[in-house]
Amino acid sequence: MAVETQTTLTHETIKDKIGAYVLNSKEELLSGSLGDALRDLLEDRGVLVFPKIGFTNEEQIAFTKTLGTYAPERKGDEEEVTKISIDPAIAGPTAEYLKGSLYWHIDGTMQEVPILASILSCKKPSPKGTGNTGFSNTYAAYDALPQEEKDRIEDLKVRHGAWATLFFYNPEPPVAMLKGMQAIGDNTLPLVWTHKSGRKSLVIGNTAHTVVDMDVMEGRLLLNELREWATREEFTYSHEWSEGDLVIWDNTGTMHRAEWYDVTSGRLMVRTKLEGEEPFA
């Protein structure tokens, strides 16, 4: 009589406050038996790295579905991955917008319910030493703040706008471009997100432009101070990509950014996403 054996999640810590390598085989990951354990590990570590796992696009989609509800990028794209590149020859007109991803941000700050997680596979890395992806654990960064700072920011609200990202990479944008970005609108969110779990994280990044009911200069200073704090060495991990690597990050408790690379290098990632489950609160 055959005896079923339970698959065990195998992982190693990357840094004390962020990241874990997942060492299970492709077959074990695609079986779906590790979905719950991976979700728990993701919330705990913020970023999971699957070195050279080598998923095909179809396997990445199937794996994404073992972790939660697959979120299509656009209506009708149930079975598509999205190319991520700032090279117009690869990504087309979205490449210009994706330049904002070179600066610290959280995905979905223009929505009430942000995506839960992103899953990114490396199809072609940029030359060694460029094109890393950086991650910041905003749970750990909040936890480490002095109590007086937590008290000061606890009830603050911040206005976010996709248009604010434009000034990071194009300080003098054409009016038509700025109008187009501003047409997306603004969204007011808590500076401190109190999650259903009771944990708290910082909601900051390059879409955050104004602290509500605070002097403009004072508010900008606060947002910069918190960004600088959250991206200290102890809260961050920079992943150097190899072909076939896959990385998942918890979009509700981390910030991320692509690190500089030559636009003509051919660097190419493909992305899938998990639908959001919890509104900003």
C-alpha positions as CSV (number, residue, x, y, z in Angstrom):
1,M,0.0,0.0,0.0
2,A,1.4,3.4,-1.0
3,V,2.1,5.8,1.8
4,E,1.6,9.5,1.1
5,T,4.4,11.8,2.4
6,Q,3.8,15.4,3.1
7,T,6.0,18.0,1.4
8,T,7.9,20.2,3.7
9,L,8.8,23.8,2.9
10,T,12.6,24.2,2.9
11,H,14.0,27.7,3.3
12,E,16.9,29.7,4.5
13,T,16.9,33.2,6.0
14,I,18.6,35.9,3.9
15,K,18.9,38.7,6.4
16,D,17.6,39.1,10.0
17,K,14.7,41.4,9.1
18,I,14.0,40.5,5.5
19,G,14.1,37.8,2.9
20,A,14.3,34.0,2.6
21,Y,15.5,31.6,0.0
22,V,13.1,28.8,-0.9
23,L,14.8,25.6,-1.9
24,N,12.0,23.2,-2.9
25,S,11.9,21.7,-6.3
26,K,9.8,23.0,-9.2
27,E,7.6,19.9,-8.9
28,E,7.0,20.5,-5.2
29,L,6.1,24.1,-5.8
30,L,3.7,23.4,-8.6
31,S,1.9,20.7,-6.6
32,G,0.1,23.3,-4.6
33,S,0.8,21.6,-1.3
34,L,3.1,24.4,-0.1
35,G,0.7,27.3,-0.8
36,D,-0.3,28.0,2.7
37,A,3.2,27.6,4.1
38,L,4.6,29.9,1.5
39,R,1.9,32.5,2.3
40,D,2.9,32.4,5.9
41,L,6.6,32.7,5.2
42,L,5.9,35.6,2.8
43,E,4.1,37.6,5.4
44,D,6.9,36.8,7.9
45,R,9.9,37.5,5.6
46,G,8.5,40.0,3.1
47,V,10.5,38.6,0.2
48,L,10.9,35.0,-1.0
49,V,13.7,34.1,-3.5
50,F,13.5,30.9,-5.6
51,P,17.0,30.7,-7.1
52,K,17.1,29.6,-10.8
53,I,13.8,27.7,-10.5
54,G,13.3,28.3,-14.2
55,F,9.5,28.5,-14.5
56,T,8.0,28.8,-18.0
57,N,5.3,31.5,-18.3
58,E,2.6,28.8,-18.0
59,E,4.3,27.4,-14.9
60,Q,4.5,30.8,-13.3
61,I,0.8,31.4,-13.8
62,A,0.0,27.9,-12.4
63,F,2.3,28.6,-9.4
64,T,0.7,32.0,-8.8
65,K,-2.7,30.3,-8.6
66,T,-1.5,28.0,-5.8
67,L,-0.9,31.0,-3.6
68,G,-4.2,32.9,-3.9
69,T,-6.4,34.5,-6.6
70,Y,-4.6,35.2,-9.8
71,A,-4.9,38.9,-10.7
72,P,-5.0,39.7,-14.5
73,E,-3.1,42.8,-15.5
74,R,-6.0,43.8,-17.8
75,K,-9.5,42.5,-18.4
76,G,-9.4,39.3,-20.3
77,D,-5.7,38.5,-19.6
78,E,-6.4,35.5,-17.4
79,E,-3.5,33.5,-18.9
80,E,-0.9,36.1,-19.7
81,V,2.3,37.3,-17.9
82,T,3.4,40.9,-18.2
83,K,6.8,41.9,-19.6
84,I,8.6,44.3,-17.3
85,S,11.3,46.5,-18.9
86,I,12.1,50.1,-19.5
87,D,13.3,49.4,-23.0
88,P,10.6,50.6,-25.4
89,A,11.7,47.9,-27.9
90,I,10.5,45.3,-25.4
91,A,7.8,46.9,-23.3
92,G,6.4,49.4,-25.9
93,P,4.7,52.6,-24.6
94,T,4.5,51.3,-21.0
95,A,8.3,51.5,-20.8
96,E,8.2,55.3,-20.1
97,Y,5.8,54.9,-17.2
98,L,7.9,52.1,-15.8
99,K,10.8,54.4,-15.2
100,G,9.0,55.3,-12.0
101,S,9.8,51.8,-10.8
102,L,13.4,52.9,-10.4
103,Y,12.4,54.6,-7.1
104,W,11.0,53.2,-3.9
105,H,7.3,52.5,-4.1
106,I,4.3,50.3,-3.2
107,D,2.1,49.0,-6.0
108,G,-1.6,50.0,-6.0
109,T,-1.6,53.1,-3.9
110,M,-4.2,54.5,-6.2
111,Q,-6.6,51.7,-5.2
112,E,-8.5,51.0,-2.0
113,V,-7.3,47.4,-2.1
114,P,-3.7,47.0,-3.3
115,I,-2.5,43.7,-4.8
116,L,-1.3,41.2,-2.2
117,A,1.9,40.2,-3.9
118,S,3.9,40.3,-7.2
119,I,5.7,37.3,-8.6
120,L,8.7,38.2,-10.9
121,S,10.8,35.9,-13.1
122,C,14.0,36.8,-14.7
123,K,14.2,35.9,-18.4
124,K,17.3,38.0,-19.1
125,P,19.3,39.8,-16.5
126,S,21.2,43.0,-17.1
127,P,25.1,42.9,-16.9
128,K,26.4,41.9,-13.5
129,G,26.3,44.8,-11.0
130,T,23.3,46.5,-12.5
131,G,19.5,45.9,-12.6
132,N,19.1,44.5,-9.1
133,T,15.7,44.8,-7.5
134,G,15.7,46.3,-4.0
135,F,13.2,45.5,-1.3
136,S,12.4,47.3,2.0
137,N,10.4,45.6,4.9
138,T,8.0,48.4,6.0
139,Y,6.7,46.2,8.8
140,A,10.1,45.9,10.3
141,A,10.8,49.6,9.7
142,Y,7.7,50.6,11.5
143,D,8.4,48.3,14.4
144,A,11.8,49.7,14.9
145,L,10.7,53.4,15.1
146,P,11.0,55.0,18.5
147,Q,7.7,55.1,20.4
148,E,7.5,58.9,20.3
149,E,7.7,58.8,16.5
150,K,5.0,56.1,16.3
151,D,2.8,58.3,18.4
152,R,3.5,61.3,16.2
153,I,2.6,59.6,12.9
154,E,-0.1,57.2,14.1
155,D,-3.1,59.1,12.8
156,L,-1.6,61.0,9.8
157,K,-3.1,60.7,6.3
158,V,-1.1,61.1,3.1
159,R,-2.1,62.0,-0.4
160,H,-0.8,59.7,-3.1
161,G,-0.7,60.3,-6.9
162,A,0.8,58.4,-9.8
163,W,1.7,61.8,-11.2
164,A,4.1,62.4,-8.3
165,T,6.4,59.6,-9.6
166,L,6.9,61.5,-12.8
167,F,9.1,64.1,-11.2
168,F,11.6,61.5,-10.0
169,Y,12.7,60.7,-13.5
170,N,11.5,63.7,-15.5
171,P,11.8,66.9,-13.4
172,E,10.5,69.1,-16.3
173,P,7.7,67.0,-17.9
174,P,5.7,68.2,-20.8
175,V,2.3,69.6,-19.7
176,A,0.4,67.0,-21.7
177,M,2.3,64.2,-19.9
178,L,1.7,65.7,-16.5
179,K,-2.0,66.2,-17.3
180,G,-2.3,62.6,-18.4
181,M,-0.8,61.4,-15.2
182,Q,-2.8,63.7,-13.0
183,A,-6.0,62.5,-14.7
184,I,-5.5,59.2,-12.8
185,G,-6.3,61.2,-9.7
186,D,-5.2,61.2,-6.1
187,N,-5.9,58.8,-3.2
188,T,-5.7,59.6,0.5
189,L,-4.3,56.8,2.6
190,P,-3.1,56.3,6.2
191,L,0.6,56.8,6.8
192,V,0.5,53.8,9.1
193,W,-1.5,50.8,7.9
194,T,-3.0,48.7,10.7
195,H,-3.5,45.3,9.2
196,K,-6.2,42.8,10.1
197,S,-3.4,40.8,11.7
198,G,-2.7,43.7,14.1
199,R,0.7,44.3,12.6
200,K,1.5,47.8,11.3
201,S,3.4,49.0,8.2
202,L,4.4,52.3,6.6
203,V,2.6,53.4,3.5
204,I,5.2,55.6,1.8
205,G,7.1,55.7,-1.5
206,N,7.3,57.8,-4.6
207,T,3.5,58.2,-5.0
208,A,3.3,59.9,-1.6
209,H,3.4,63.7,-2.1
210,T,1.5,65.5,0.7
211,V,0.8,64.9,4.4
212,V,-2.8,66.1,5.0
213,D,-3.1,69.1,7.4
214,M,0.6,69.5,7.6
215,D,2.8,72.4,6.3
216,V,4.1,71.4,2.9
217,M,7.8,71.6,3.8
218,E,7.3,69.8,7.1
219,G,5.3,67.1,5.4
220,R,7.8,66.5,2.6
221,L,10.6,66.3,5.2
222,L,8.6,63.7,7.2
223,L,8.0,61.6,4.1
224,N,11.7,61.7,3.2
225,E,12.8,60.9,6.7
226,L,10.6,57.9,6.8
227,R,11.7,56.7,3.4
228,E,15.3,57.1,4.5
229,W,14.6,55.2,7.7
230,A,12.8,52.3,6.0
231,T,15.5,51.9,3.4
232,R,18.4,51.5,5.9
233,E,20.6,48.5,5.5
234,E,18.9,46.4,8.2
235,F,15.5,46.6,6.6
236,T,16.5,46.1,2.9
237,Y,17.6,43.4,0.5
238,S,18.9,43.9,-3.0
239,H,18.5,40.9,-5.3
240,E,21.1,40.3,-8.0
241,W,19.2,38.5,-10.8
242,S,20.3,35.3,-12.5
243,E,18.4,33.9,-15.4
244,G,15.6,31.7,-14.1
245,D,15.3,33.3,-10.7
246,L,11.8,33.9,-9.3
247,V,11.1,36.4,-6.5
248,I,7.8,37.0,-4.6
249,W,7.3,40.1,-2.5
250,D,4.5,41.0,-0.1
251,N,3.2,44.2,-1.6
252,T,1.3,45.0,1.6
253,G,4.4,45.1,3.8
254,T,7.3,46.0,1.6
255,M,8.4,48.7,-0.8
256,H,10.5,47.8,-3.9
257,R,12.4,49.4,-6.7
258,A,14.4,48.4,-9.8
259,E,18.0,49.5,-9.5
260,W,19.6,51.3,-12.4
261,Y,20.5,49.5,-15.6
262,D,21.2,50.3,-19.2
263,V,17.9,50.6,-21.1
264,T,19.5,48.8,-24.1
265,S,20.8,45.8,-22.0
266,G,17.8,43.6,-22.9
267,R,17.0,43.1,-19.2
268,L,13.6,41.4,-19.2
269,M,11.4,40.2,-16.3
270,V,7.9,38.7,-16.5
271,R,5.3,39.4,-13.8
272,T,2.2,37.8,-12.4
273,K,0.2,39.2,-9.4
274,L,-2.0,38.0,-6.6
275,E,-5.3,39.8,-6.1
276,G,-5.6,42.0,-3.0
277,E,-7.4,40.8,0.0
278,E,-7.2,43.7,2.5
279,P,-8.0,47.4,2.0
280,F,-5.6,50.1,3.3
281,A,-6.8,51.0,6.8
